[in-house]
Amino acid sequence: MSRRDFLLASGATTVTIMVTVNSGGVEAKVPAQLATYPRKKIAKLSQLKQDQPVEFTYPDEGAFAESMLVKLGTEAGGGIGPQKDVVSFNFFCTHQGGDLSGTYKADTKSLGACPLHLSTYDLTRHGILISGQAYQSLPQVLLELEGDDIYAVGVFGLIFGRYDNLQE
């Protein structure tokens, strides 16, 4: 069999299998899995001061669970409050888990540079990478506001060092 004949036969076989599978028969229905994060009160909106991060742990007390809540003073993706400027992020770089605590920069509204490879994240844009070796955004802690109370209710993105954010 020539190379050309092999490629044609492979393509035809693939098309036949895909048509057979999609037209009725072998599809398996897989139920969606829903992560149920704990709801944790972390601060009061009235007590936050602009550009002064508040540290807490979420979604559990396990490894790499340290996070920060900050009032940026400028509207941010995922922000809550009247100005949509209160956001929260996990403290660990998505590249190799460098600890970003203490690296908040008020002038650029960023977190970093990571002490390992200098990754820096934009907190106004859902923690997207500004520069460095990381290839994923910083995990954002999802927030809810109930009256004056701020609650952590989930995590958008995978926390470094975990295969499941709720593994603990």
Protein Blocks (a to p, Z undefined) as FASTA:
>chain_A
ZZklmmmmmmmmmmmmmmmmmnopmpccddddddddddddfbdfklpcghiacddddfbf
behkaccdddehpacehiacjkopaccddfbdfklopafehiacfklopadddfklopac
dfklgoiafbdjbfbdcdddddddehjaccdfbdedjdehiabfklZZ
